C-alpha cells in the first residue's frame, strides 16, 4: 500500500472532523468583546502582571461551561432556554425572559460602544454615528445567518475572530512581555480592593450569560439531537472545538493584559480604551495602534451580532415567539444608541454594562449545571461526579466574584 493510499483515509477523517468545528468559535466571540478589552487593559495598566492568573482561570472555567452548554444541545436536542421553558410555569418564564432581555440589552451596550470607539479611533467619527454604523453592520451579519444559514455565519464570525486575534496579538509580538513577570503572574493573589474589582470585571467579561444560552442552540442547530456512537463522536469533536476556541480566546485576552502590563503600566490617561490606544501609538508606533483599533472594531461588530442572535434564541426558546429580525435588532440596539446620544462616558458605560451582565450569570449557570447533571434528562451523558463538582465549584466562584463586582462598584 502506498503512502498516499495510507494517508487518504486519515486525511478524509481529519476533513470530516474539521467540518464539524465552528459553533464554539461563534460562542468564543463573547470572550473577546469590548468589555474584555476594557477590563484586561485596565488590569495590565494598573497592576502589571499581577492578574495574569485571572485570565487563565477564567478561560479554563469558561471552557467547561461552554462544553456543558454544547453537550446539553447535542444530548437533548434543546437549547438551554427551551429546556427551561418546559420546566417553568408561565409567570416564571416571563420573569426569566425579562432578566435575560435586560442582559441582552447590557450586552449590546458594551458591543456597540466598543464599535463606536473603534470607528472614532480609526476615522474620527462621532460616537453616535459610529454606534449606528456598528448596529447596521451587525444587522447585515445577522441577515447572513437568517438568509444563508448557520455555517456561512460561522465562517464570517470566525474570520472576524481571526482579525481580533491579529489586532491584539500584534503588540505582544512587537514588544514581547517579561517571561518572569508573566509566569510570576500565574500565582493567585490580589493587591487591594481595586484589584479584586478588576478581577471580578475580567471574570464577568469572560463568562457571559448569552454565550451560555447560545452554545446549546448552536450545537443543536448544527447537529440536532444525537444518539449512540454518533453522539459520542460529536461530543469528542465538541470538546476539541471548545478547546481550540477557548485557547484562541484565552491567548487574545492574555495578549491584551500583557500588552498593557508591558507598555502602559504607570502611564497617565490609560484608564479608557481611547487612552490606551493613544499610549500604544506612542510606545509601539502607529502600525500596532492601527491593528489595535481594527481588532477592537472587529470585536464590536462580531460580538454585537452574536449577542443579538443569542437574544432571539432566548426569546424563541422561552416564549415560543419569533419576531422579525429588524425589530429584534432595534429592541436591543436602541438603548445603546440612546446612552451614546446622551453623552455618557463610553468607558463608564462599558463598566456599568458588565455589572448588569453580572446579575444574569447565576440565571444561566445554575440551571445549566443542574440540567446537565440530571440523569433523567441526560441519561448516561449526565455529568460525572468530578465534572459535576467542578461545575458547581466554578458556578459558585463566578457568582461570588460577580456579587463582589456589584458590591464594590455600588459602594466604590
C-alpha positions in Angstrom: 0.0 0.0 0.0 1.4 3.4 -1.0 1.8 6.3 1.4 -1.0 8.2 -0.5 -3.3 5.2 0.0 -2.5 5.1 3.7 -2.8 8.8 4.3 -6.0 9.1 2.2 -8.5 7.8 4.8 -6.7 9.7 7.6 -7.0 12.9 5.7 -10.6 12.2 5.0 -11.3 11.7 8.7 -9.5 15.0 9.5 -11.5 16.9 6.9 -14.8 15.3 8.2 -13.9 16.2 11.8 -12.9 19.8 10.9 -16.2 20.3 9.1 -17.9 19.7 12.4 -16.0 22.6 14.1 -17.4 26.1 14.3 -20.1 26.5 17.0 -17.6 27.1 19.8 -15.8 29.8 17.7 -19.1 31.7 17.5 -19.6 31.4 21.2 -16.0 32.4 21.8 -16.7 35.9 20.3 -18.3 36.7 23.7 -14.9 36.1 25.3 -13.1 38.7 23.3 -15.7 41.5 23.2 -15.0 45.2 24.1 -15.8 44.5 27.7 -12.8 42.2 27.8 -10.7 44.8 26.1 -11.6 47.4 28.8 -11.1 45.0 31.8 -7.9 43.4 30.6 -6.2 46.6 29.5 -7.2 48.2 32.9 -5.8 45.2 34.7 -2.4 45.3 32.9 -2.1 49.1 33.1 -2.9 49.3 36.8 -1.4 46.1 38.2 1.1 44.9 35.6 1.3 41.1 35.6 -0.5 40.6 38.9 -3.8 39.3 37.4 -2.4 37.0 34.7 -3.8 34.1 36.7 -7.3 35.5 36.5 -7.2 35.4 32.6 -6.0 31.8 32.7 -8.5 30.7 35.4 -11.4 32.5 33.7 -10.8 30.8 30.3 -10.4 27.4 31.9 -13.7 27.9 33.7 -15.3 29.1 30.5 -14.1 26.0 28.6 -16.0 23.7 30.9 -19.1 25.9 31.0 -19.3 26.1 27.1 -18.8 22.4 26.8 -21.7 21.7 29.1 -23.8 24.0 27.2 -23.0 22.3 23.9 -23.5 18.9 25.4 -27.0 19.9 26.6 -27.9 20.8 23.0 -26.4 17.6 21.5 -27.9 15.2 24.0 -31.4 16.7 24.4 -31.9 18.4 21.1 -32.9 21.5 23.0 -31.3 24.8 23.7 -31.0 25.9 27.4 -33.9 28.3 27.1 -36.1 25.5 25.6 -35.1 23.1 28.4 -36.0 25.7 31.0 -39.3 26.6 29.3 -40.5 23.0 29.7 -39.8 23.2 33.5 -41.3 26.6 34.3 -44.8 27.9 34.8 -45.8 30.8 32.5 -45.2 33.5 35.1 -41.7 32.1 35.8 -40.9 32.0 32.1 -41.9 35.7 31.7 -39.8 36.8 34.7 -36.9 34.7 33.5 -37.2 36.2 30.0 -37.3 39.7 31.4 -33.9 39.3 33.1 -32.5 37.6 30.1 -33.7 40.5 27.9 -32.1 43.0 30.3 -28.8 41.1 30.0 -29.2 41.2 26.1 -29.5 45.0 26.3 -26.5 45.3 28.5 -24.5 43.1 26.2 -25.4 45.2 23.2 -24.5 48.3 25.0 -20.9 47.1 25.5 -20.5 45.9 22.0 -22.0 48.9 20.3 -20.0 51.3 22.5 -16.8 49.3 21.6 -17.6 49.5 17.9 -18.3 53.2 18.2 -15.0 53.9 20.0 -13.1 51.9 17.3 -14.7 53.9 14.5 -13.8 57.1 16.3 -10.2 56.0 16.7 -9.9 54.9 13.0 -11.9 57.6 11.2 -12.7 60.3 13.8 -16.4 59.6 13.5 -18.6 60.9 16.3 -19.6 58.1 18.8 -23.3 58.3 17.9 -22.6 57.8 14.2 -20.2 55.0 15.0 -22.7 53.3 17.2 -25.4 53.4 14.4 -22.9 52.1 11.9 -22.0 49.2 14.2 -25.6 48.4 14.6 -26.3 48.4 10.9 -23.3 46.3 10.1 -24.2 43.8 12.8 -27.7 43.7 11.2 -26.1 42.7 7.9 -24.2 39.9 9.6 -27.4 38.6 11.1 -29.0 38.7 7.7 -26.3 36.3 6.5 -27.4 33.9 9.3 -31.0 34.4 8.5 -30.8 34.0 4.7 -27.8 31.7 4.2 -27.9 29.6 7.4 -25.6 28.9 10.3 -22.5 27.7 8.6 -21.8 30.9 6.5 -22.5 32.9 9.6 -20.0 30.8 11.5 -17.4 31.4 8.8 -17.9 35.2 8.8 -17.7 35.3 12.6 -14.6 33.0 12.7 -12.9 35.3 10.2 -13.7 38.3 12.5 -12.3 36.3 15.4 -9.0 35.9 13.4 -8.9 39.7 12.8 -9.4 40.3 16.5 -6.6 37.9 17.3 -4.2 39.6 14.9 -5.2 43.0 16.2 -4.4 42.3 19.8 -1.5 39.8 19.4 0.5 42.2 17.3 1.6 44.4 20.2 2.9 41.4 22.1 4.9 40.2 19.1 6.4 43.7 18.6 7.3 44.2 22.3 7.4 40.8 24.0 6.4 40.8 27.7 8.7 39.7 30.5 8.7 35.9 30.8 9.4 36.2 34.5 6.6 38.6 35.1 4.2 36.5 33.1 4.9 33.3 34.9 5.0 35.2 38.2 1.5 36.4 37.5 0.2 32.9 37.5 0.3 32.8 41.3 -3.2 33.7 42.6 -3.1 36.9 44.7 -4.6 40.4 44.9 -3.3 43.8 45.8 -6.1 45.8 47.5 -9.8 46.2 46.8 -9.3 47.7 43.4 -7.5 44.6 42.1 -10.5 42.5 43.3 -12.9 44.8 41.5 -10.9 44.5 38.2 -10.5 40.7 38.6 -14.3 40.4 39.1 -14.8 42.6 36.0 -12.4 40.4 34.0 -14.3 37.3 35.0 -17.7 38.9 34.4 -16.5 40.0 30.9 -15.3 36.4 30.2 -18.1 34.1 31.3 -21.1 35.9 29.7 -24.7 34.7 30.1 -25.7 35.0 26.4 -22.8 32.7 25.4 -24.0 30.1 27.8 -27.5 30.2 26.3 -26.3 30.4 22.7 -23.9 27.5 22.5 -26.6 24.9 23.4 -28.7 26.2 20.5 -25.7 26.4 18.1 -24.8 22.7 18.8 -28.5 21.7 18.4 -28.9 23.6 15.1 -25.7 22.2 13.7 -26.2 18.6 14.6 -29.7 18.1 16.0 -30.4 15.6 18.8 -27.9 12.7 18.5 -27.8 9.1 19.8 -25.4 6.2 20.4 -22.0 6.2 18.7 -22.8 9.4 16.7 -23.4 11.3 19.9 -20.1 10.0 21.4 -18.2 11.1 18.3 -19.8 14.5 18.3 -19.1 15.0 22.0 -15.4 14.2 21.3 -15.4 16.7 18.4 -17.2 19.3 20.6 -14.5 19.0 23.3 -11.9 19.7 20.6 -13.9 22.6 19.2 -14.4 24.2 22.6 -10.7 23.6 23.5 -9.4 25.3 20.3 -11.9 28.2 20.6 -11.1 28.8 24.3 -7.3 28.5 23.6 -7.6 31.2 21.0 -9.8 33.4 23.1 -7.6 32.9 26.1 -4.5 33.9 24.1 -6.2 37.1 22.9 -7.3 38.0 26.4 -3.8 37.3 27.8 -2.3 39.4 25.0 -4.5 42.4 25.9 -3.3 42.2 29.5 0.4 41.6 28.7 0.3 44.5 26.1 -0.9 46.8 28.8 1.4 45.4 31.5 4.5 45.8 29.3 3.8 49.1 27.7 1.1 51.0 29.7 1.8 50.4 33.4 2.2 53.6 35.3 1.3 55.8 32.4 -1.3 58.6 32.8 -4.6 58.6 30.9 -4.8 54.8 30.1 -8.0 54.2 32.2 -10.1 54.2 28.9 -9.8 52.3 25.6 -9.1 55.6 23.8 -6.4 56.5 26.2 -4.9 53.0 25.9 -4.9 53.3 22.1 -3.0 56.7 22.3 -0.5 55.2 24.7 0.0 52.2 22.4 0.6 54.5 19.5 3.2 56.5 21.5 5.1 53.4 22.7 4.7 50.9 19.9 4.0 53.0 16.9 1.1 53.8 14.6 1.0 50.4 12.9 0.4 48.5 16.2 -2.1 51.1 17.2 -4.0 50.7 13.9 -4.1 46.9 14.4 -5.4 47.5 18.0 -8.2 49.7 16.7 -9.1 47.3 13.9 -9.2 44.4 16.4 -11.5 46.5 18.6 -13.8 47.2 15.6 -14.0 43.5 14.6 -14.7 42.7 18.2 -17.6 45.2 18.4 -19.1 44.1 15.1 -18.9 40.4 15.7 -19.9 40.4 19.3 -23.0 42.6 18.8 -24.3 40.3 16.0 -23.7 37.2 18.1 -25.4 38.9 21.1 -28.4 39.7 19.1 -28.5 36.2 17.7 -28.5 34.9 21.3 -31.3 37.2 22.3 -33.5 35.9 19.5 -32.7 32.3 20.5 -33.6 33.1 24.2 -36.9 34.7 23.2 -37.9 31.9 20.9 -36.8 29.2 23.4 -38.6 30.7 26.4 -41.7 32.2 24.9 -42.1 30.3 21.6 -42.2 33.7 19.9 -40.2 34.6 16.8 -40.2 38.2 15.9 -38.9 39.9 12.7 -35.1 40.2 12.7 -35.1 44.0 12.2 -37.5 44.6 15.1 -35.5 42.2 17.3 -32.3 44.2 16.5 -33.9 47.5 17.2 -35.1 46.4 20.6 -31.6 45.9 22.0 -29.8 48.4 19.8 -32.0 51.4 20.7 -30.9 51.7 24.4 -27.2 51.6 23.4 -27.7 54.4 20.9 -29.7 56.4 23.5 -26.9 56.0 26.0 -24.3 57.2 23.5 -26.6 60.1 22.3 -27.0 61.2 25.9 -23.3 61.8 26.1 -22.5 59.1 28.7 -18.8 58.4 29.2 -18.1 55.4 27.0 -15.7 53.7 29.4 -18.1 54.1 32.3 -20.9 52.7 30.1 -18.7 49.6 29.5 -18.2 49.1 33.2 -21.9 49.5 34.0 -22.8 47.1 31.3 -20.5 44.4 32.9 -22.2 45.0 36.2 -25.6 44.4 34.7 -24.3 41.3 33.0 -23.1 40.0 36.4 -26.8 39.9 37.5 -27.6 37.5 34.7 -24.8 35.0 35.3 -26.4 32.9 38.0 -29.6 32.5 36.0 -27.6 30.9 33.2 -25.0 28.9 35.1 -27.1 27.3 37.9 -29.7 25.8 35.5 -27.0 24.6 33.1 -25.1 22.7 35.8 -28.3 21.3 37.2 -29.7 20.1 33.9 -26.5 18.6 32.6 -26.2 16.6 35.9 -29.8 15.3 35.6 -29.7 11.6 34.6 -33.4 11.6 33.8 -32.7 14.2 31.1 -29.1 13.4 30.0 -29.0 9.6 30.6 -25.5 8.1 30.5 -24.1 11.5 29.4 -25.1 13.3 32.6 -22.1 14.9 34.4 -19.8 12.5 36.2 -19.2 13.2 39.9 -15.9 15.0 39.3 -17.3 17.1 36.4 -20.4 18.0 38.4 -18.3 19.0 41.4 -16.0 21.2 39.2 -19.0 22.7 37.5 -20.7 23.6 40.8 -17.4 25.0 42.2 -16.9 27.1 39.0 -20.5 28.4 39.2 -20.0 29.3 42.9 -16.7 31.1 42.3 -18.1 33.1 39.3 -21.3 34.0 41.2 -19.3 35.1 44.4 -16.9 37.2 42.3 -19.7 38.9 40.4 -21.5 39.7 43.6 -18.2 41.3 44.8 -18.1 43.2 41.5 -21.6 44.6 42.0 -20.9 45.5 45.7 -17.6 47.2 45.0 -19.0 49.1 42.1 -22.0 50.3 44.0 -20.1 51.2 47.2 -16.8 52.4 45.5 
